[in-house]
Amino acid sequence: MTQVCRGYILGRMVIDPTTSTSVHETVVAHDGIALATERWPGSRRPSLIFAHGFGQTRHAWAGSARTLAGLGFDATTFDARGHGQSDHVAGGDYHMPQFVSDLLTVAGRRAAADGVAPVLVGASMGGLLGLVAAGEADEAHPFSALVLVDITPRWETRGVERILGFMRAHPDGFASYEEAASAIEVYLPHRRERKTESQLKPLMREDAQGRLRWHWDPAMLDSVVSESERYQPRLFAAAARVSVPVLLLSGGRSDVVSHETVNEFLKLVPHARHVTLPEATHMVAGDANDDFTREIVRFTEAL
């Protein structure tokens, strides 16, 4: 990027790179599950809450959250239950309403502190949870706006199966970070940079045998995935009730959303705005982080 005084330029926005200190906090869910959160404080309101996709962690948002904090935005990321540093559910008894409730808990704390509901930025699963929470709200809206990242109430089965195939692969883990990096390279061949050990450490854990395993609880794969198809009618109904501003950001090379699913969504939510990032796949924030961040700024500043 081009340097300007103490900041950087993202489009015409000057970013202060010194605003990079985050605050870690544990938020306790309604059933006692501890959720790991990370906040980059800022003065702009409404705040931003980032909800990651299935099999991801809050670290998927780190680049955008840090950049947005440099622009003055207040950004909070968190690990969903069963992911990253958040607690696993005993017995592997995961259900979608738990994830919705967790999101409302994190967003509610921010709204109580700010006096205004935050903007939700939700990717994949995180976006679907946001749709349910926003569409099923009785009176007080939990979010002042929604940014849905490459997700619609109906999705392309082929793309989801590809993601689940990666999550189910390597059930015995990896002998080294190099081996894990190679697996990601096969899964995301369009990425130019190979994952380093420091980048992989937050995404993995070491088991009793010294094998490296992904951060998520494997028990989620059966329970949550089996519920997702049955959730679709509820998602359609919730989307039709969303009244807050909505931005749908899709990847031009995504295999999870398509022209058909996007058009279907825009009929359900006619006030929604849609922007395609041509070179991005389903992993929009990772593939086109600057463009992704720029669109969030444009959308929130226009609210």
N, C-alpha and C positions, 0 to 999 in steps of 0.2 A: 504494500500500500504506500501511498505518498504521504510523507510526514508533513504536518503543519504545526509549528510550535511544539506544544506538549501533546498534541493529539494526532489522530489519523483521519483520513477522509474515506467515508463509505458513501459513494455518490457525492452528495453535497453536505453530508452530515459529519461533523467533527467529533471524533471519539477520543475521550481521555483514557489512555492506557493505564493510568495509575489507579483507576477505579477497578481493581481486580480482586479485592479481598472479600471473600464470602463468609457467611456465618452459618455454622452447622447447628441444627437443632433436631431433637426427637419430638415428634408429635404422636400422641397416643390415640389410636382409633377407638371407636365405640366398644369394641370387644377386647380391648387391651393390647392389640397388635401395635408394636412400635414402628413408626414410619420415619425413615431417615430423610430429612429435608436439608436443602442448601439454599441460602438466600443471598443475593447480591443487592444490597440496599441502594435505593435511589429516591429522588424527591418527586418524580413524576407520578401522577395518579390518573387513571387507575393502575394498580400493580398488575404484573403479569404472573400467571401461574402456568407452569409447563408440566404436562402429563405425557409421559413417554409411551411407546408402543409395547406390545407383548414381547417379552424376551429382552427388552432394553433396560437401561437404568437412567437415572437423572443425568449421568455424564454425557448422554446423547445431546444434551442441550447446552453443555458448558460453554462452547464457543459463542453461541448466540447470547446466552445470559450475560456473559462477561462483556460482550460488545454493547449490549443494550444498557447495561449498568454504566458503561462509559458515556452513554448518551443521556444518562440521568434517569433511566427507567428503573423501577424496583422489580426484580425478577426472582421468583422462587421456583426451584425444581425439587422433585422428591422421587424416591424409589417406591414404586407400588409394592404392596405386600407380596412376599414371595420372590422379590427381585432385589438385586443389589444388597445394600446393607439393612434393608427393612426385614422385619421378622417373617419367618415362614409360619404357615398355619399348621398347628399340630394335627397329625393324621392326614394332611393333604386335602382337607375339606374346603376347597376354594369354590366360591360362587360369585357371579357377576355383581349382585347387589352389594357385596362386601367392598368391591373396588369402587363402586359409585359412592358409597358412604364415605370411604377414605378420601376421595377427591373432595367431597363436600366438606369434610372436616378440615382439610388443609386450606381450602378456599375460604371457609367460614372464619378461620382464625385471621386470615389476611384482611378480610372485609371488616371484621371487628376492630382491627388495629387501624385501618385506613379510614373507615367511615364510608367506604364505597366498595361495591363489588368488583373483584378483579376481572381482568380479561383472561380467558382460558386459551392456551395454545396447546392443542391436543393432537398427537400423532397416532394414527392407526387406532389401537385399543383406547388410548387416552382421549382421542376425539370422540369415539363412540360413547365412552363414559360421560363425556361432557354433554353430548346430545341428550342422553337420558336425563341427566341432572337438570339441564336447562329446560327441556321440554316437559318434564313432569313436575316442575316447581309449582307450588300452589299460588303463592302471592309474591313473596320477596324473591327476586331473581338472584341465583347464586353467582352469576357472571354478568358483567356489563356488556360483554361481547364474546364471540367465539371465533377462534382461528382453527379450522380443521385441516390437518396436514395429511393429505393423500388418503382420505377415508370418506366413504359414503355409507348410508345404511345398508345398501346391498353392495357386495364386493365380488371381485372375480375369483372364483374358486381356485383356479390354476395358480395365481400369485400367492394366495394364502397357503396352499399346499407346499409351495416351494419354501416358504418361511418355516413351516412346521417340519419339513424334511430336514432343514439345517438344524433346527432345535433338537430333533430326535437323533441326529447323527452323533457318532462318537459317544455312546453311552458309558464307555469306560474312561472318558476324559482324555487328557493329553500328557505326554511325558515331559513336555517343555513348552515354553511360550512360543518358540519357533514353530513347533508343530501346530499350535493353535493359530498362529499367524498365517500359516499355509492354508488351513481350512477356511479362514475368512477370505483369503485371496481367491480361492476357488469359488466361494459363494458370491463375492463381489468383484468380479474380474475387471469391471470398469474403473475401479479405484486405482489411482496411480501410486499412492503411497502405501507401503506395507506397514502393518501395525507393529509398533515397537513394544518391548516388554513393559515399559512404563505406561503405555497406553492400554495394554491388556490387563495389567494388575487390578484395576478397579472392577474389571468385568469378570474376574475369575476368582476361585477359591481353591485352596489345597485340601484334599481329603486326607484321611488317616493313613493312606498308603502313599502319600506324596504325589498323587496324580492331580493335575489341574483340571478343574471342572468349571463350566459356565456358572454364573452367579445365580441363575434362577432355580426355583424348586421344580424338579421334574414332575412332581405330582400335579402341577397345574395343567400339564399338557392334556390330560384326559378330561378333567372336570370342566375347565374353562372352555376348551375347544368344543366339547360336546354341547355346552350351553349356548354357544355363540349363534348357531343356526336357529335355535328356538327363540333367540332374542330379536330376530329381524322384524317381526311384526311390531314389537314394542319400539324398536328404533324408528320405524317409519312413522308410527303414531307420535312419538316424541318430537321428531324432526318437524312434523307439520305444525306443532304447537310453539316452536321456537320463535320468539318475537324480537330478541335482541339482534344487533348487527352481526352478520356472519361473513367471514372470509374463508373460502375453500381454496387451499393451495395444493395443486396436484403436480405430480412429476410427469413430464411428457413421455418418459420411458417406463412409467409404472406398469406393472402387471397386476396390481391390486385394484386400481380404479380404471375406468375406461370412459370413452365418450358417452356410452349408454348410461353408465351408473351416474356420471356427473350430471347429464341432462335430466335424469330421473330425480336427482336430488334438487336441482334448481327449480323443478316444477313443484316439489314439495315445499321448498323455502325460496319463494320468488324474490325476496329482498336480498338474498345472499349474493355476494360478489365472488367471481371465480377467476383465479389467476393460475396459469400453467407455467411452470419452470421447465423449459424444453429439454434440457440435458439431464434432469434429475430422474432417478428411479423412485421406488417407493420410499427409499431412505433420503427424503428431500433435504433435511437439515444437514446431513453428512455429505451429500453430493453437491449442493449449491448453497453453502452456508451464507455467503455474502448476500446473494439474491434473496434468499429466504428471510434473512434478518431485515433487509431493506423493505420487503413487502409488509412485514409486521409493523415497522415504524410508520410506513405510509398509512396503513389501515388504522392504527391506534391514534395517530395524530389527526385523522379525519373524523374521529368519533365526536 
